[in-house]
Amino acid sequence: MIEVKEEADNSVRFEVDLDMGFVNLIHEKIWQGKGASAYRKAHPYMSRPEIFVQGKNPKKIVSGAVEGIISDVKELKKLIGRI
């Protein structure tokens, strides 16, 4: 689940129902691309993580990061299949 909490021309803040491993992966992919991001989780057990993205088109930046992760996983699957 993704819930947009705040949106402006060059930034978006959304809450996700993912564990921190995936949140960190998305964050790292965004930094490798053309955006800036940060994340936080207010309480380890009582809240969901929020991701903040800033850039020219923040929704496109997030989409590109997710597509990059999917591409990386497909490549890993091919490499493991060769073993």
N, C-alpha and C positions, 0 to 999 in steps of 0.2 A: 504494500500500500504506500502511496505517495500522496501527501497532502501539502499543497502550496500554502504557506503561511503569509508570505509577503512577496510582492512582485513590483519591480520598477523597471525602467528602460534598460538599465545596465546591471541589474542584480536580481537575484531570486533567493528566497529562503524557503526550504521545504523540509517536512518531517517525513521520515521513512520508517518502515517496519522491517528493518534489517539489523543484523548484528554488526558490531563495530568493525569486524574484519572486512566486510563488504563496503562499509562506509569509508574506511581508510583506503581501500582499493580504488573507489570512485574518486576520492580526493587526490590521490597520487596521479591518476590518469589525467585529471583536469589540469594539474600543475605541469604535467609533461606536454600538454597541448597549449592552447592560447588563452587560458583562463586562470583565474585565481579562485581558490576555495578555502573554506575552513569548515570545521564541524565541531559540534559539542553535544554532550549528553548531560543534561542537568542532574540526573540521579542514576546510578548504575542499575537500579531495578525498577524504578517507578516512572521512567520516561523513555521516550523514543528519541533516537538521534536526529539532530537537525543539521542540514548541510546548507552552507551559504556559498553562492557562486556569483562571481562578478566578472563581467567582460562585455564585449560588444553585443552578443546575443546569448545570454546565459542558458536558455533552454536548449539551444543548439550545442552549446559547449557540453552540457550534461549528456545529451544524446550521443555526441561524438565520443565522449569518454566511455559510455556503456558499450557502444559499438566496438571500440578499441579493446575493451575487456573481452567481449565475445570473440573477437578475432584472435586474441592471445590464447584463449582457452581452446579454440579450434586447432591452432597451431600446436599447442601442447598435446592435444589428443592425437594428432598425426605423428608427433615424435614418439609418444608412448607406444603407439601401434607398431612402430618399427623395432621395438625392443623384443 
